[in-house]
Amino acid sequence: MNSISVQIPSITENIRMIESFIDNAKERFHLDEDIYGNIMIAVTEAVNNAIKHGNSSDSSKNVFLSLDLDENLLKFTIKDEGKGFDFHELPDPTAPENLEKPGGRGIFLMKNLSDEVVFRDKGREVELSFYMNAWCPAFISLQKRFPLS
């Protein structure tokens, strides 16, 4: 398994360091443009949430980002030092009463751009998984149920 990680103080400007981290991962692991775009948006959104909501932009608290590559699966783990949150009780950003609100779409984006999203440690940790090819377990399962013939 290949792994890389970075730790940053909770300052919004440090998102640039995360973008560079993802750019380096793109080069190191030869990511194609489609998955790269999804990763860039989902991971920077998760780190931004960790900075702003998890650590309340407290620069004395850190955000930890790690990337593990195991065969064709990329897993990004983002951790903060905050109080956590109830990730089961999130408002639906697509509900009519929420459409005009300026925020509240970050986790929605992460869930729609990642292949898997898992929250741990009372919401202080999120794991975003990306399959490097179309033959991810969900696709294989669908193909078995609905063969392409």
Salt bridges, closest charged atoms under 4 A:
GLU33 OE2 - LYS26 NZ 2.53
ASP121 OD1 - ARG124 NH2 2.84
GLU125 OE2 - ARG120 NH1 3.50
GLU127 OE1 - LYS75 NZ 3.81
GLU127 OE2 - ARG120 NH1 3.32
